[in-house]
């Protein structure tokens, strides 16, 4: 079973993502801060991570760099979640090690489509 982590300070976003994606093939893990997510990744790295572009405790780029610095055999696919298309933020995230982005609010087809592409690459 693949594991996916949603890192977002909005409980609503995490709940919607879990409802859409959760199932027998994908376990959804939630974190409300970057520091909580890094602690979870250190113990058991998920295959896919979606990180909010506006975390309350650190930048998404810093979060991505910290995750990439964790020594683990699992190299997660990472997507940054933004409220609008921001080419600069997307490029900074990609340079830090992200593979893509997702716009929120997202709907079921958008989220499922993004996850198919991330799962195929994982």
C-alpha positions, 0 to 999 in steps of 0.5 A: 500500500502506498502512503501519501502525506498531505501537509496543510494547516487547513483541516478542511483541505486535509479532510477533503483530500483524505476523503477523495484519495483514501482507500485500499490502495492509498493510505493518507497521512496528515500533518498541519505543520512542516515540522510535524511532517518532517518528524513523520517523514523521518520515522517513515517516509511516504511515497507521495507528499503534497505540501501547502505553499503557505505553511505557517512554520516554514516555507514550502521550499525549506520543507522540500529541502529538509525532506530531500535531506532525510536519508531513506530508501524511499524518494517521495514524489512531492507536489506543492499546493498553491492557491494560484499559478505562481511560476516563481514559486513552482520553479523554486519548489522544483529546484528544491526537489518537487515534481509538480504542483496542484491548485486549490481548491481542488475537485475530485477529478483534478486531485485524482489526475495529479495523483495518477501522475505522481503515483506513476512516477513513484 
